[in-house]
Amino acid sequence: MKKKAKKAAARVVAVRLISDAEQRSKKLTAGDAALILHLVHLGFQHKRIAGLFDVNQGRIAEIVGRANLPRPRE
């Protein structure tokens, strides 16, 4: 295989790996969110909680931010 062909093949593999990883994001349940809020309240860092649930820190921050929103009236 020529050098350019090898690089192109490597790019295709990398794109497939990245797209597979994006599709496999973990779904968090309402129970997970409650536990996350409790861990934040106890003083755990977002990065540690994210590691426990195998999600990124942004997902933890999103859950914490939503918990601080006012609830709609029923």
N, C-alpha and C positions, 0 to 999 in steps of 0.2 A: 504494500500500500504506500502511496506517495505521502509526503509530509502534509500537504494541503488536505488530502482526503482523510487522513488520520485526525487532523484538527476539526474538520467538519463533523466527523463521526462522534468525536468527543463532545462537541457542542450539542448534538442531537441527544446524546445520552444525558447530559447535564440538564437540558430543558425538560426531558421526560421525568427525571428525578425530582426536579423542582416542582413541576406541575402535580406529580403524585403526592408530594409532601403537602402541598396546598390543599388538595382535595381531602386529605385525611385529618382535618382539624377536629379536635375532640369537642364533643358537645357536652356542655355542663348542665346539670339538672338544677332545679330549684333548691334541692337539698345541698348540692355542692355550693351554690351561691350563699346559702345560709352559713355553711361551715367556713367559707372564705371570709365572710363578714366577721364571724366570730374570731377567726385567726388574726385578722387585721386588728380587731378590738384588743386582742391579747398582746399585740405589739410585734407580730411577725412581719418581716419584710416582704414586700410584694414579690421579689425575685425568688424567695424561699417558697412561698405559697404557689407561685407559678410552677416551680419545679415539682412540687408534690402532685399537682394536677396535670402536669405535662401540657401546659398552655403558656403563652407568652405573658409578660408583665402587663401589657396593654389590656389584655382580657380581664386581669385582676382589677386594674384601675377602672375599667368600664363598669364592673360589678359594684365596686365601692362608690363610684360616681352616681350610679343609678339608685343606690340605697339612700343617697342624700337628697334625691328629688322629692318634692311634695307629692303625696298620693292624691289621685283624683277623688272627688266626692262621689259617693254612691247614693 
